[in-house]
Amino acid sequence: MTTHQLSITPDELRGRVTSAVSTLTTGALSIGTLAGGALIGTLGAKPLVWLCGAWLLAIAVLTTANRAVRQAPSRGRRAPAQSRRRT
């Protein structure tokens, strides 16, 4: 994921994009931990495991079915609209 992110990000924005992703990821981990604890307390461990498994399966199917993901540019190549530099 990081390789794709860096390959489509313009050079002058890579530091900002990387720091923004890092900040959002850290925040999501904190919120996810709290939400997971609350859901285990509410639903119990086994139903939550099944729910999370179904959620991950749905994400995998939807991502695989997404035409934009399947037609993503190859590693090291930018999409035609992004390959031109602004001056």
C-alpha positions as YAML, in Angstrom:
chain: A
units: angstrom
residues:
- id: 1
  name: MET
  ca: [0.00, 0.00, 0.00]
- id: 2
  name: THR
  ca: [2.80, 2.42, 0.83]
- id: 3
  name: THR
  ca: [4.51, 1.78, -2.50]
- id: 4
  name: HIS
  ca: [1.32, 2.59, -4.40]
- id: 5
  name: GLN
  ca: [0.70, 5.67, -2.26]
- id: 6
  name: LEU
  ca: [4.19, 7.00, -2.89]
- id: 7
  name: SER
  ca: [4.09, 6.19, -6.60]
- id: 8
  name: ILE
  ca: [0.96, 8.29, -7.16]
- id: 9
  name: THR
  ca: [1.90, 11.16, -4.82]
- id: 10
  name: PRO
  ca: [3.82, 14.08, -6.35]
- id: 11
  name: ASP
  ca: [7.36, 14.42, -4.98]
- id: 12
  name: GLU
  ca: [6.69, 17.77, -3.34]
- id: 13
  name: LEU
  ca: [3.75, 16.36, -1.31]
- id: 14
  name: ARG
  ca: [5.20, 13.02, -0.16]
- id: 15
  name: GLY
  ca: [6.21, 14.22, 3.31]
- id: 16
  name: ARG
  ca: [2.82, 15.79, 3.98]
- id: 17
  name: VAL
  ca: [0.89, 12.79, 2.69]
- id: 18
  name: THR
  ca: [3.00, 10.33, 4.68]
- id: 19
  name: SER
  ca: [2.59, 12.32, 7.91]
- id: 20
  name: ALA
  ca: [-1.18, 12.72, 7.36]
- id: 21
  name: VAL
  ca: [-1.60, 8.97, 6.81]
- id: 22
  name: SER
  ca: [0.49, 8.25, 9.91]
- id: 23
  name: THR
  ca: [-1.60, 10.62, 12.03]
- id: 24
  name: LEU
  ca: [-4.89, 9.17, 10.79]
- id: 25
  name: THR
  ca: [-3.67, 5.59, 11.30]
- id: 26
  name: THR
  ca: [-2.60, 6.26, 14.88]
- id: 27
  name: GLY
  ca: [-5.93, 7.92, 15.65]
- id: 28
  name: ALA
  ca: [-7.86, 5.06, 14.07]
- id: 29
  name: LEU
  ca: [-5.95, 2.51, 16.17]
- id: 30
  name: SER
  ca: [-6.91, 4.34, 19.37]
- id: 31
  name: ILE
  ca: [-10.56, 4.64, 18.40]
- id: 32
  name: GLY
  ca: [-10.64, 1.02, 17.18]
- id: 33
  name: THR
  ca: [-9.29, -0.25, 20.49]
- id: 34
  name: LEU
  ca: [-12.00, 1.58, 22.42]
- id: 35
  name: ALA
  ca: [-14.73, 0.49, 20.01]
- id: 36
  name: GLY
  ca: [-13.52, -3.13, 20.07]
- id: 37
  name: GLY
  ca: [-13.61, -3.21, 23.87]
- id: 38
  name: ALA
  ca: [-17.13, -1.76, 23.89]
- id: 39
  name: LEU
  ca: [-18.32, -4.25, 21.27]
- id: 40
  name: ILE
  ca: [-16.82, -7.23, 23.11]
- id: 41
  name: GLY
  ca: [-18.62, -6.06, 26.24]
- id: 42
  name: THR
  ca: [-21.89, -5.67, 24.36]
- id: 43
  name: LEU
  ca: [-21.91, -8.60, 21.91]
- id: 44
  name: GLY
  ca: [-19.40, -11.03, 23.39]
- id: 45
  name: ALA
  ca: [-16.20, -12.32, 21.83]
- id: 46
  name: LYS
  ca: [-17.51, -15.05, 19.48]
- id: 47
  name: PRO
  ca: [-20.22, -12.97, 17.77]
- id: 48
  name: LEU
  ca: [-17.76, -10.12, 17.36]
- id: 49
  name: VAL
  ca: [-15.22, -12.42, 15.68]
- id: 50
  name: TRP
  ca: [-17.90, -13.54, 13.21]
- id: 51
  name: LEU
  ca: [-18.99, -9.93, 12.63]
- id: 52
  name: CYS
  ca: [-15.42, -8.79, 11.98]
- id: 53
  name: GLY
  ca: [-14.82, -11.76, 9.67]
- id: 54
  name: ALA
  ca: [-17.94, -10.91, 7.67]
- id: 55
  name: TRP
  ca: [-16.86, -7.25, 7.50]
- id: 56
  name: LEU
  ca: [-13.39, -8.17, 6.21]
- id: 57
  name: LEU
  ca: [-14.90, -10.54, 3.64]
- id: 58
  name: ALA
  ca: [-17.25, -7.79, 2.43]
- id: 59
  name: ILE
  ca: [-14.36, -5.34, 2.10]
- id: 60
  name: ALA
  ca: [-12.30, -7.90, 0.16]
- id: 61
  name: VAL
  ca: [-15.18, -8.66, -2.24]
- id: 62
  name: LEU
  ca: [-16.00, -4.99, -2.81]
- id: 63
  name: THR
  ca: [-12.35, -4.08, -3.35]
- id: 64
  name: THR
  ca: [-11.88, -6.93, -5.80]
- id: 65
  name: ALA
  ca: [-15.02, -5.92, -7.68]
- id: 66
  name: ASN
  ca: [-13.93, -2.27, -7.90]
- id: 67
  name: ARG
  ca: [-12.83, -1.51, -11.47]
- id: 68
  name: ALA
  ca: [-10.53, 1.34, -10.39]
- id: 69
  name: VAL
  ca: [-8.54, -1.02, -8.15]
- id: 70
  name: ARG
  ca: [-8.24, -3.68, -10.83]
- id: 71
  name: GLN
  ca: [-7.07, -1.13, -13.40]
- id: 72
  name: ALA
  ca: [-4.60, 0.67, -11.13]
- id: 73
  name: PRO
  ca: [-1.38, 1.70, -12.86]
- id: 74
  name: SER
  ca: [1.52, -0.71, -12.66]
- id: 75
  name: ARG
  ca: [4.24, -0.18, -10.11]
- id: 76
  name: GLY
  ca: [6.45, 2.74, -11.07]
- id: 77
  name: ARG
  ca: [4.01, 4.11, -13.64]
- id: 78
  name: ARG
  ca: [1.66, 6.98, -13.02]
- id: 79
  name: ALA
  ca: [-1.79, 7.36, -14.46]
- id: 80
  name: PRO
  ca: [-1.77, 9.47, -17.64]
- id: 81
  name: ALA
  ca: [-3.40, 12.53, -16.03]
- id: 82
  name: GLN
  ca: [-0.93, 12.46, -13.14]
- id: 83
  name: SER
  ca: [2.24, 11.96, -15.17]
- id: 84
  name: ARG
  ca: [2.40, 15.59, -16.29]
- id: 85
  name: ARG
  ca: [4.06, 17.96, -13.87]
- id: 86
  name: ARG
  ca: [2.57, 21.34, -13.16]
- id: 87
  name: THR
  ca: [4.86, 24.30, -13.59]
...
